[in-house]
């Protein structure tokens, strides 16, 4: 058996290493050049020093759309004294849920993304609790967090952290029955987002044409097959629709993109072509995905 020379082996190894480095997106390279703009934490619900119901969700409102890929599982902690509590943390890439106890408006209550923290067990009335956020979150275009705004404080090791303190008050009145999960068929029903009579997404309903071939939206079943079943990753690194995860669904990214490329790395034109969807329509699509993207 003929042996390869050492120089050729070294050259091949170097070529493989270079290819691996080039393809190691997004962990080893920056997705975008870091812009001069900064991502700011604008407000919180509850506010610092306020009271809230023991089972209330904690919401952190940001100035710009954020990249859900940059929010780590341990970037947010909830504690009281020396005890750390289990929480569920998720990012609303746009604000489709109002703060606890408030009604959904005609426009988002927060101009950018929202980080939501849900304690897994109700908190104890009258005890001081603290949420701490590490500055790992980035804007969709790579904007760094502005850690000079109120609430950010230095911590040991030189890294700043945002701290929110509040005290649970008396329990709120029990809520009514939970809404049933939304279905794609309801979105196609009269008055729904995808109701053919509304004329939205017309290119995807034509009998012929590239748009209708790539993403047919003529009827609920073919729309479900095109939106939910494919698992291939799109240009943002996410599948078309990820059930229960609107912020990680390319469909939401596509609908949020505008002609000024507010969302980088979303291929193709802003959709729908007549103009942005009304906020309430975006909310319905996000909540359909959050409910499980059911047929």
ROVEX-133976 format. One record per residue (C-alpha): residue in three letters; z, x, y; chain. Coordinates in Angstrom, 3 decimals, m for minus. Example, Ala and Ser with C-alpha at 12.3 -4.5 7.8 and 13.67 -1.06 7.14 Angstrom:
BEGIN
+-----+----------+----------+----------+---+
:   r :       pz :       px :       py : c :
+-----+----------+----------+----------+---+
: ala :    7.800 :   12.300 :   m4.500 : A :
: ser :    7.140 :   13.670 :   m1.060 : A :
+-----+----------+----------+----------+---+
% end
This chain:
BEGIN
+-----+----------+----------+----------+---+
:   r :       pz :       px :       py : c :
+-----+----------+----------+----------+---+
: unk :    0.000 :    0.000 :    0.000 : A :
: unk :   m1.014 :    1.381 :    3.364 : A :
: unk :    1.795 :    1.835 :    5.912 : A :
: unk :    1.327 :    1.027 :    9.571 : A :
: unk :    1.956 :    3.823 :   12.014 : A :
: unk :    5.215 :    3.751 :   13.990 : A :
: unk :    3.458 :    3.522 :   17.398 : A :
: unk :    1.610 :    0.387 :   16.286 : A :
: unk :    4.832 :   m1.147 :   15.008 : A :
: unk :    6.568 :   m0.392 :   18.298 : A :
: unk :    3.640 :   m1.881 :   20.229 : A :
: unk :    3.702 :   m5.057 :   18.123 : A :
: unk :    7.452 :   m5.397 :   18.535 : A :
: unk :    7.152 :   m4.997 :   22.291 : A :
: unk :    4.399 :   m7.631 :   22.411 : A :
: unk :    6.519 :  m10.108 :   20.404 : A :
: unk :    9.521 :   m9.468 :   22.659 : A :
: unk :    7.419 :  m10.016 :   25.767 : A :
: unk :    6.044 :  m13.295 :   24.412 : A :
: unk :    9.519 :  m14.467 :   23.457 : A :
: unk :   10.793 :  m13.699 :   26.937 : A :
: unk :    7.876 :  m15.512 :   28.532 : A :
: unk :    8.403 :  m18.597 :   26.365 : A :
: unk :   12.189 :  m18.739 :   26.704 : A :
: unk :   12.133 :  m21.531 :   29.273 : A :
: unk :   14.456 :  m22.770 :   30.604 : A :
: unk :   17.394 :  m20.692 :   29.325 : A :
: unk :   16.171 :  m17.191 :   30.195 : A :
: unk :   14.135 :  m17.825 :   33.337 : A :
: unk :   14.461 :  m19.958 :   36.418 : A :
: unk :   12.451 :  m23.183 :   36.326 : A :
: unk :   11.640 :  m22.927 :   40.010 : A :
: unk :   12.157 :  m20.478 :   42.830 : A :
: unk :   15.478 :  m21.334 :   44.453 : A :
: unk :   14.726 :  m23.160 :   47.723 : A :
: unk :   16.654 :  m22.819 :   50.952 : A :
: unk :   17.907 :  m26.419 :   50.812 : A :
: unk :   21.304 :  m27.056 :   49.267 : A :
: unk :   22.634 :  m29.805 :   47.041 : A :
: unk :   25.666 :  m31.352 :   48.740 : A :
: unk :   28.447 :  m33.470 :   47.285 : A :
: unk :   28.535 :  m36.306 :   49.837 : A :
: unk :   31.218 :  m38.712 :   48.651 : A :
: unk :   33.344 :  m39.815 :   45.721 : A :
: unk :   34.539 :  m43.123 :   44.300 : A :
: unk :   37.515 :  m43.308 :   44.417 : A :
: unk :   37.961 :  m41.231 :   47.561 : A :
: unk :   40.297 :  m38.244 :   47.587 : A :
: unk :   43.906 :  m39.464 :   47.780 : A :
: unk :   42.928 :  m43.087 :   47.122 : A :
: unk :   44.000 :  m45.425 :   44.343 : A :
: unk :   41.802 :  m47.002 :   41.671 : A :
: unk :   42.136 :  m49.163 :   38.589 : A :
: unk :   43.312 :  m47.205 :   35.509 : A :
: unk :   40.010 :  m47.847 :   33.705 : A :
: unk :   37.798 :  m47.192 :   36.749 : A :
: unk :   34.795 :  m44.887 :   36.509 : A :
: unk :   34.866 :  m41.832 :   38.789 : A :
: unk :   31.570 :  m41.257 :   40.614 : A :
: unk :   30.471 :  m38.151 :   42.537 : A :
: unk :   27.525 :  m38.795 :   44.885 : A :
: unk :   25.092 :  m35.974 :   45.728 : A :
: unk :   22.573 :  m35.597 :   48.536 : A :
: unk :   19.520 :  m34.905 :   46.377 : A :
: unk :   18.182 :  m35.546 :   42.886 : A :
: unk :   19.793 :  m33.190 :   40.382 : A :
: unk :   18.510 :  m31.618 :   37.175 : A :
: unk :   20.448 :  m33.119 :   34.238 : A :
: unk :   19.806 :  m29.959 :   32.236 : A :
: unk :   22.204 :  m28.013 :   34.484 : A :
: unk :   25.277 :  m30.205 :   33.934 : A :
: unk :   27.287 :  m28.656 :   31.115 : A :
: unk :   29.752 :  m30.403 :   28.815 : A :
: unk :   32.667 :  m28.409 :   30.250 : A :
: unk :   31.665 :  m28.446 :   33.929 : A :
: unk :   33.879 :  m31.466 :   34.655 : A :
: unk :   37.545 :  m31.776 :   33.657 : A :
: unk :   40.135 :  m34.516 :   34.156 : A :
: unk :   43.770 :  m33.491 :   34.130 : A :
: unk :   47.278 :  m34.433 :   35.184 : A :
: unk :   49.853 :  m31.691 :   35.374 : A :
: unk :   48.942 :  m29.368 :   32.519 : A :
: unk :   47.363 :  m32.051 :   30.331 : A :
: unk :   43.564 :  m32.321 :   30.051 : A :
: unk :   42.111 :  m35.698 :   29.051 : A :
: unk :   38.995 :  m36.564 :   27.072 : A :
: unk :   36.194 :  m37.952 :   29.219 : A :
: unk :   32.557 :  m38.945 :   28.928 : A :
: unk :   30.397 :  m37.350 :   31.625 : A :
: unk :   26.830 :  m38.298 :   32.451 : A :
: unk :   24.403 :  m37.892 :   35.308 : A :
: unk :   22.514 :  m40.782 :   36.885 : A :
: unk :   19.391 :  m39.053 :   38.172 : A :
: unk :   19.299 :  m41.901 :   40.682 : A :
: unk :   22.140 :  m44.338 :   41.353 : A :
: unk :   21.430 :  m47.316 :   39.090 : A :
: unk :   25.113 :  m48.248 :   38.659 : A :
: unk :   27.242 :  m49.187 :   41.698 : A :
: unk :   30.806 :  m47.845 :   41.959 : A :
: unk :   33.402 :  m49.728 :   39.914 : A :
: unk :   34.134 :  m53.140 :   41.405 : A :
: unk :   31.089 :  m53.200 :   43.707 : A :
: unk :   27.874 :  m55.196 :   43.505 : A :
: unk :   24.421 :  m53.727 :   43.068 : A :
: unk :   22.602 :  m53.692 :   46.409 : A :
: unk :   18.946 :  m53.758 :   47.389 : A :
: unk :   19.059 :  m49.982 :   47.945 : A :
: unk :   20.967 :  m47.239 :   46.094 : A :
: unk :   24.514 :  m46.656 :   47.339 : A :
: unk :   23.977 :  m42.908 :   46.895 : A :
: unk :   20.825 :  m41.130 :   48.184 : A :
: unk :   20.692 :  m38.627 :   45.321 : A :
: unk :   22.073 :  m38.251 :   41.819 : A :
: unk :   25.514 :  m39.392 :   40.672 : A :
: unk :   27.824 :  m37.625 :   38.228 : A :
: unk :   29.946 :  m40.266 :   36.470 : A :
: unk :   33.208 :  m39.558 :   34.650 : A :
: unk :   34.731 :  m42.135 :   32.309 : A :
: unk :   38.205 :  m41.520 :   30.856 : A :
: unk :   38.152 :  m42.415 :   27.172 : A :
: unk :   41.570 :  m44.081 :   27.497 : A :
: unk :   43.006 :  m45.989 :   30.474 : A :
: unk :   45.035 :  m43.819 :   32.821 : A :
: unk :   48.703 :  m44.365 :   33.681 : A :
: unk :   49.573 :  m46.159 :   36.904 : A :
: unk :   51.362 :  m44.110 :   39.564 : A :
: unk :   50.543 :  m40.639 :   38.189 : A :
: unk :   48.435 :  m38.137 :   40.119 : A :
: unk :   45.162 :  m37.203 :   38.383 : A :
: unk :   42.698 :  m34.493 :   39.225 : A :
: unk :   38.966 :  m34.125 :   38.586 : A :
: unk :   37.587 :  m30.617 :   38.875 : A :
: unk :   33.868 :  m29.808 :   39.057 : A :
: unk :   32.378 :  m26.366 :   38.504 : A :
: unk :   29.373 :  m25.477 :   40.746 : A :
: unk :   26.815 :  m25.250 :   37.936 : A :
: unk :   24.816 :  m28.374 :   38.861 : A :
: unk :   21.430 :  m27.689 :   40.475 : A :
: unk :   18.981 :  m29.832 :   42.376 : A :
: unk :   15.793 :  m30.860 :   40.603 : A :
: unk :   13.881 :  m28.091 :   42.398 : A :
: unk :   16.627 :  m25.547 :   41.707 : A :
: unk :   18.718 :  m26.130 :   44.845 : A :
: unk :   22.144 :  m24.529 :   44.645 : A :
: unk :   25.310 :  m26.496 :   45.304 : A :
: unk :   26.739 :  m26.119 :   48.794 : A :
: unk :   30.339 :  m25.064 :   48.161 : A :
: unk :   31.260 :  m24.879 :   51.879 : A :
: unk :   31.701 :  m28.642 :   52.319 : A :
: unk :   35.141 :  m30.329 :   52.192 : A :
: unk :   36.733 :  m30.472 :   48.747 : A :
: unk :   35.500 :  m27.099 :   47.496 : A :
: unk :   38.202 :  m24.504 :   46.997 : A :
: unk :   38.263 :  m20.956 :   45.595 : A :
: unk :   39.730 :  m20.578 :   42.126 : A :
: unk :   40.860 :  m17.484 :   40.227 : A :
: unk :   37.864 :  m15.379 :   39.271 : A :
: unk :   36.032 :  m15.910 :   42.536 : A :
: unk :   34.198 :  m19.140 :   41.645 : A :
: unk :   34.705 :  m22.201 :   43.819 : A :
: unk :   35.484 :  m25.628 :   42.345 : A :
: unk :   35.477 :  m29.130 :   43.768 : A :
: unk :   38.764 :  m30.986 :   43.355 : A :
: unk :   39.306 :  m34.736 :   43.628 : A :
: unk :   42.815 :  m36.160 :   43.360 : A :
: unk :   43.745 :  m39.837 :   43.152 : A :
: unk :   46.382 :  m42.129 :   41.649 : A :
: unk :   45.649 :  m45.130 :   39.420 : A :
: unk :   46.989 :  m48.378 :   40.842 : A :
: unk :   47.629 :  m51.709 :   39.120 : A :
: unk :   45.070 :  m52.792 :   36.523 : A :
: unk :   42.162 :  m54.806 :   37.859 : A :
: unk :   41.313 :  m58.326 :   36.773 : A :
: unk :   39.641 :  m58.396 :   33.347 : A :
: unk :   35.876 :  m58.447 :   33.595 : A :
: unk :   33.804 :  m61.233 :   32.089 : A :
: unk :   31.726 :  m60.854 :   28.971 : A :
: unk :   29.452 :  m57.838 :   28.927 : A :
: unk :   25.772 :  m58.463 :   29.555 : A :
: unk :   23.624 :  m58.449 :   26.400 : A :
: unk :   21.362 :  m55.404 :   26.001 : A :
: unk :   18.040 :  m55.612 :   27.838 : A :
: unk :   14.857 :  m55.612 :   25.781 : A :
: unk :   11.313 :  m54.542 :   26.525 : A :
: unk :   10.178 :  m58.111 :   25.887 : A :
: unk :   12.365 :  m59.240 :   28.791 : A :
: unk :   10.708 :  m56.689 :   31.058 : A :
: unk :    7.368 :  m58.316 :   30.168 : A :
: unk :    8.715 :  m61.854 :   30.736 : A :
: unk :    7.755 :  m63.837 :   33.876 : A :
: unk :    9.233 :  m62.112 :   36.897 : A :
: unk :   10.087 :  m58.956 :   34.931 : A :
: unk :    9.065 :  m55.466 :   35.947 : A :
: unk :    6.130 :  m55.424 :   33.524 : A :
: unk :    5.129 :  m59.058 :   33.932 : A :
: unk :    1.285 :  m58.901 :   33.943 : A :
: unk :    1.218 :  m61.460 :   36.771 : A :
: unk :    2.858 :  m58.937 :   39.103 : A :
: unk :   m0.145 :  m56.636 :   38.825 : A :
: unk :    1.818 :  m53.409 :   38.394 : A :
: unk :    0.461 :  m50.627 :   36.182 : A :
: unk :   m2.985 :  m52.275 :   36.175 : A :
: unk :   m4.780 :  m49.131 :   34.994 : A :
: unk :   m2.632 :  m49.158 :   31.847 : A :
: unk :   m3.667 :  m52.733 :   31.050 : A :
: unk :   m7.453 :  m52.398 :   31.224 : A :
: unk :   m9.357 :  m52.755 :   27.943 : A :
: unk :  m11.008 :  m49.369 :   28.504 : A :
: unk :  m10.066 :  m46.278 :   30.467 : A :
: unk :   m8.080 :  m43.092 :   30.103 : A :
: unk :   m4.817 :  m44.555 :   31.452 : A :
: unk :   m4.798 :  m47.427 :   28.961 : A :
: unk :   m5.734 :  m45.084 :   26.129 : A :
: unk :   m2.925 :  m42.633 :   26.900 : A :
: unk :   m0.279 :  m45.242 :   27.742 : A :
: unk :   m1.226 :  m48.845 :   26.899 : A :
: unk :    1.012 :  m51.411 :   28.588 : A :
: unk :   m0.862 :  m54.623 :   27.814 : A :
: unk :    1.810 :  m56.127 :   25.546 : A :
: unk :    5.436 :  m55.370 :   24.557 : A :
: unk :    4.663 :  m54.025 :   21.064 : A :
: unk :    2.015 :  m51.512 :   22.110 : A :
: unk :    4.142 :  m50.501 :   25.114 : A :
: unk :    7.112 :  m49.911 :   22.799 : A :
: unk :    4.944 :  m47.840 :   20.450 : A :
: unk :    3.693 :  m45.721 :   23.369 : A :
: unk :    6.942 :  m45.343 :   25.311 : A :
: unk :    9.755 :  m45.155 :   22.761 : A :
: unk :    8.349 :  m43.941 :   19.448 : A :
: unk :    6.737 :  m40.615 :   20.523 : A :
: unk :    9.117 :  m37.672 :   20.350 : A :
: unk :    6.842 :  m35.022 :   21.914 : A :
: unk :    8.321 :  m33.336 :   24.983 : A :
: unk :    6.598 :  m33.910 :   28.296 : A :
: unk :    6.171 :  m31.560 :   31.266 : A :
: unk :    9.810 :  m31.910 :   32.370 : A :
: unk :   11.069 :  m30.899 :   28.927 : A :
: unk :   12.051 :  m34.421 :   27.863 : A :
: unk :   10.419 :  m37.111 :   25.721 : A :
: unk :    8.788 :  m40.164 :   27.299 : A :
: unk :   11.834 :  m42.404 :   26.702 : A :
: unk :   15.111 :  m41.113 :   25.286 : A :
: unk :   17.146 :  m44.190 :   24.245 : A :
: unk :   20.536 :  m44.396 :   26.001 : A :
: unk :   19.596 :  m41.472 :   28.301 : A :
: unk :   17.570 :  m42.585 :   31.357 : A :
: unk :   18.056 :  m39.297 :   33.180 : A :
: unk :   16.503 :  m37.462 :   30.237 : A :
: unk :   13.450 :  m39.735 :   30.041 : A :
: unk :   10.082 :  m38.642 :   31.429 : A :
: unk :    9.275 :  m42.253 :   32.315 : A :
: unk :   12.084 :  m42.236 :   34.913 : A :
: unk :   10.979 :  m38.831 :   36.215 : A :
: unk :    7.436 :  m40.126 :   36.633 : A :
: unk :    8.553 :  m43.231 :   38.500 : A :
: unk :   10.804 :  m41.207 :   40.823 : A :
: unk :    8.120 :  m38.716 :   41.757 : A :
: unk :    6.439 :  m39.349 :   45.093 : A :
: unk :    3.386 :  m37.952 :   46.870 : A :
: unk :    5.525 :  m35.211 :   48.438 : A :
: unk :    6.432 :  m33.892 :   44.971 : A :
: unk :   10.113 :  m34.695 :   45.275 : A :
: unk :   10.318 :  m34.100 :   41.517 : A :
: unk :    8.679 :  m30.797 :   40.675 : A :
: unk :    7.095 :  m30.194 :   37.292 : A :
: unk :    6.097 :  m33.844 :   36.774 : A :
: unk :    2.421 :  m33.688 :   35.855 : A :
: unk :   m0.075 :  m36.176 :   37.264 : A :
: unk :   m0.023 :  m38.538 :   40.226 : A :
: unk :    3.007 :  m40.458 :   41.440 : A :
: unk :    3.285 :  m43.814 :   39.684 : A :
: unk :    2.703 :  m46.660 :   40.093 : A :
: unk :   m0.396 :  m46.074 :   42.216 : A :
: unk :    0.150 :  m48.903 :   44.767 : A :
: unk :    3.427 :  m47.250 :   45.771 : A :
: unk :    7.005 :  m46.664 :   44.567 : A :
: unk :    8.663 :  m49.333 :   42.491 : A :
: unk :   11.291 :  m51.389 :   44.322 : A :
: unk :   14.804 :  m50.111 :   43.682 : A :
: unk :   15.783 :  m53.156 :   41.629 : A :
: unk :   12.799 :  m52.635 :   39.312 : A :
: unk :   13.779 :  m49.000 :   38.788 : A :
: unk :   17.302 :  m50.153 :   37.963 : A :
: unk :   16.000 :  m52.600 :   35.344 : A :
: unk :   13.975 :  m49.880 :   33.614 : A :
: unk :   16.887 :  m47.411 :   33.706 : A :
: unk :   19.278 :  m49.985 :   32.300 : A :
: unk :   16.801 :  m50.960 :   29.588 : A :
: unk :   16.758 :  m47.313 :   28.493 : A :
: unk :   20.540 :  m47.039 :   28.851 : A :
: unk :   20.984 :  m50.114 :   26.645 : A :
: unk :   19.027 :  m48.345 :   23.910 : A :
: unk :   15.349 :  m48.933 :   24.838 : A :
: unk :   15.239 :  m51.935 :   22.495 : A :
: unk :   12.066 :  m53.845 :   21.673 : A :
+-----+----------+----------+----------+---+
% end
